């Protein structure tokens, strides 16, 4: 298991786990964490909701319930909106020991150029 801490500085994160927000957009936790039956890209209600949130141009990301870990939440960020302040927090320098593909994906996300071999 890999656990990371990422610090995000944005006041434009929509919290879809908040009951007032759920009521305002006429949804609930069960609907937001339901198994996606239509596997075609972009057809799931959660994907449509994410696309609408993104298209408002006013939201950097979403806080959502985890479907797998019932008591957990996930932070979904819109990568092209990451002009906001963010940093990867790795005080023990553990990241260098993880799988190369995971490290490559994280470097891509963070905008770090791969080192020449």
LOKOLVEX-280834 format. One record per residue: x, y, z of N, C-alpha, C in turn; residue in one letter. Coordinates in pm, whole numbers. Layout:
N
R    n_x    n_y    n_z   ca_x   ca_y   ca_z    c_x    c_y    c_z resn
R      X      Y      Z      X      Y      Z      X      Y      Z    A
...
END
This chain:
117
R    n_x    n_y    n_z   ca_x   ca_y   ca_z    c_x    c_y    c_z resn
R     85   -118      0      0      0      0     89    123      0    X
R     53    218    -78    126    343    -87     35    455    -38    X
R     80    528     62      3    640    113     87    765     96    X
R     28    866     37     97    991     13     21   1105     79    X
R     94   1206    117     33   1330    164     61   1435     57    X
R    -43   1499     12    -29   1606    -86    -95   1729    -26    X
R    -23   1837    -23    -79   1961     30   -133   2042    -88    X
R   -259   2079    -82   -323   2157   -187   -373   2286   -126    X
R   -341   2397   -188   -385   2528   -140   -484   2584   -242    X
R   -611   2561   -218   -715   2609   -308   -843   2629   -227    X
R   -914   2734   -255  -1044   2754   -192  -1156   2721   -291    X
R  -1119   2646   -397  -1216   2611   -500  -1230   2459   -513    X
R  -1241   2392   -398  -1264   2247   -395  -1408   2226   -351    X
R  -1487   2159   -432  -1627   2132   -398  -1634   2004   -316    X
R  -1696   2012   -200  -1706   1897   -110  -1838   1825   -133    X
R  -1833   1717   -212  -1954   1641   -243  -1990   1544   -131    X
R  -1913   1544    -21  -1947   1460     94  -2028   1539    196    X
R  -2046   1666    172  -2123   1752    261  -2272   1734    231    X
R  -2351   1710    335  -2493   1681    314  -2568   1799    251    X
R  -2529   1922    284  -2593   2039    222  -2564   2042     72    X
R  -2440   2010     35  -2404   2007   -108  -2480   1896   -179    X
R  -2490   1779   -115  -2566   1668   -176  -2709   1711   -204    X
R  -2773   1776   -106  -2911   1820   -126  -2920   1924   -238    X
R  -2824   2016   -243  -2826   2123   -343  -2817   2069   -485    X
R  -2745   1957   -504  -2732   1900   -638  -2818   1774   -655    X
R  -2910   1754   -561  -3010   1646   -569  -2946   1508   -587    X
R  -2852   1476   -500  -2790   1343   -504  -2767   1296   -361    X
R  -2706   1180   -346  -2674   1127   -214  -2552   1035   -224    X
R  -2503    995   -109  -2383    912   -104  -2400    782   -181    X
R  -2515    720   -168  -2538    592   -236  -2527    608   -388    X
R  -2586    714   -440  -2578    737   -584  -2435    767   -628    X
R  -2363    845   -548  -2228    885   -584  -2126    773   -571    X
R  -2160    668   -497  -2066    557   -479  -2116    426   -541    X
R  -2225    434   -615  -2282    313   -675  -2188    255   -781    X
R  -2197    126   -800  -2119     58   -903  -2161    114  -1040    X
R  -2064    142  -1123  -2092    198  -1256  -2125     83  -1351    X
R  -2248     78  -1399  -2291    -30  -1486  -2258     -3  -1633    X
R  -2271    121  -1674  -2242    158  -1813  -2094    192  -1821    X
R  -2014    103  -1877  -1868    119  -1877  -1816    210  -1990    X
R  -1907    262  -2074  -1860    353  -2179  -1812    482  -2115    X
R  -1696    526  -2158  -1633    644  -2100  -1725    766  -2105    X
R  -1743    827  -1990  -1819    952  -1982  -1967    937  -1959    X
R  -2019    813  -1953  -2163    794  -1939  -2212    782  -1794    X
R  -2122    752  -1702  -2164    734  -1562  -2207    869  -1504    X
R  -2307    866  -1417  -2357    991  -1357  -2246   1065  -1284    X
R  -2154    993  -1220  -2045   1060  -1151  -1948   1126  -1249    X
R  -1928   1065  -1366  -1842   1126  -1467  -1908   1251  -1525    X
R  -2038   1245  -1543  -2112   1362  -1593  -2105   1474  -1490    X
R  -2123   1442  -1364  -2115   1542  -1258  -1975   1604  -1254    X
R  -1873   1522  -1265  -1735   1572  -1268  -1711   1663  -1386    X
R  -1763   1625  -1502  -1745   1707  -1622  -1816   1842  -1606    X
R  -1937   1841  -1550  -2010   1967  -1527  -1933   2055  -1428    X
R  -1882   1995  -1321  -1803   2071  -1223  -1680   2132  -1290    X
R  -1613   2054  -1372  -1494   2102  -1442  -1529   2217  -1536    X
R  -1637   2201  -1610  -1674   2299  -1713  -1720   2433  -1655    X
R  -1749   2438  -1525  -1787   2566  -1465  -1669   2662  -1462    X
R  -1547   2607  -1473  -1424   2689  -1466  -1406   2755  -1330    X
R  -1483   2713  -1231  -1473   2773  -1098  -1428   2675   -993    X
R  -1401   2550  -1033  -1368   2445   -936  -1236   2381   -974    X
R  -1147   2366   -874  -1017   2302   -895  -1023   2151   -870    X
R  -1125   2107   -797  -1134   1965   -766  -1256   1935   -681    X
R  -1268   1808   -646  -1384   1759   -570  -1338   1671   -454    X
R  -1409   1679   -343  -1394   1582   -236  -1512   1487   -249    X
R  -1483   1358   -261  -1587   1258   -285  -1569   1141   -188    X
R  -1677   1067   -166  -1669    946    -84  -1597    836   -161    X
R  -1520    758    -91  -1459    639   -150  -1566    531   -161    X
R  -1573    466   -277  -1668    355   -291  -1617    230   -222    X
R  -1486    213   -216  -1426     93   -159  -1412    102     -7    X
R  -1357    211     42  -1336    230    186  -1444    324    239    X
R  -1550    267    292  -1672    341    325  -1651    465    413    X
R  -1551    464    499  -1530    578    588  -1431    679    532    X
R  -1382    654    413  -1277    739    356  -1330    831    248    X
R  -1254    936    226  -1285   1033    121  -1167   1039     25    X
R  -1194   1080    -96  -1091   1099   -198  -1093   1245   -243    X
R   -975   1293   -280   -963   1426   -339   -935   1407   -486    X
R  -1024   1457   -570  -1009   1450   -715   -971   1589   -763    X
R   -854   1599   -825   -808   1729   -874   -816   1735  -1026    X
R   -842   1853  -1078   -838   1875  -1221   -697   1923  -1254    X
R   -612   1836  -1311   -470   1866  -1326   -438   1997  -1397    X
R   -515   2035  -1498   -481   2158  -1568   -517   2283  -1488    X
R   -580   2264  -1374   -611   2377  -1286   -507   2390  -1175    X
R   -402   2313  -1183   -306   2310  -1073   -210   2428  -1074    X
R   -255   2540  -1123   -180   2663  -1104   -186   2703   -958    X
R   -276   2634   -884   -282   2656   -741   -155   2600   -677    X
R   -126   2641   -557     -6   2593   -489    -25   2447   -446    X
R     72   2364   -477     70   2225   -434    212   2174   -423    X
R    230   2075   -339    362   2014   -327    345   1871   -277    X
R    439   1789   -310    442   1651   -264    523   1649   -136    X
R    467   1595    -30    531   1593    101    589   1455    126    X
R    720   1444    128    788   1316    143    906   1332    239    X
R    877   1354    368    985   1383    463   1085   1269    482    X
R   1044   1146    458   1134   1032    476   1198    988    344    X
R   1172   1060    237   1224   1027    105   1190    884     63    X
R   1066    845     88   1019    710     54    988    696    -94    X
R    959    806   -162    912    796   -300   1014    734   -393    X
R   1141    753   -364   1243    698   -453   1245    545   -453    X
R   1182    483   -353   1185    336   -344   1060    270   -403    X
R    965    348   -453    843    287   -505    862    242   -649    X
R    765    172   -700    769    115   -835    795    224   -939    X
R    883    200  -1035    918    302  -1136    797    357  -1211    X
R    698    274  -1242    581    323  -1316    499    420  -1232    X
R    487    390  -1103    414    480  -1013    490    611  -1002    X
R    621    601   -987    703    722   -977    694    805  -1105    X
R    693    740  -1220    681    812  -1348    547    885  -1356    X
R    440    818  -1314    308    880  -1316    303   1000  -1221    X
R    363    986  -1104    364   1096  -1009    447   1213  -1062    X
R    559   1184  -1123    641   1290  -1181    565   1363  -1292    X
R    492   1287  -1373    412   1348  -1479    308   1441  -1418    X
R    239   1393  -1316    136   1472  -1247    196   1600  -1190    X
R    315   1590  -1132    378   1703  -1067    452   1793  -1166    X
R    461   1749  -1294    528   1829  -1394    679   1821  -1387    X
R    731   1710  -1334    876   1691  -1322    926   1617  -1445    X
R   1028   1669  -1508   1086   1604  -1624   1165   1481  -1580    X
R   1154   1368  -1651   1231   1249  -1614   1380   1273  -1633    X
R   1458   1210  -1543   1603   1224  -1553   1656   1143  -1670    X
R   1755   1195  -1739   1817   1122  -1851   1896   1004  -1796    X
R   1889    891  -1867   1961    772  -1820   2086    754  -1896    X
END
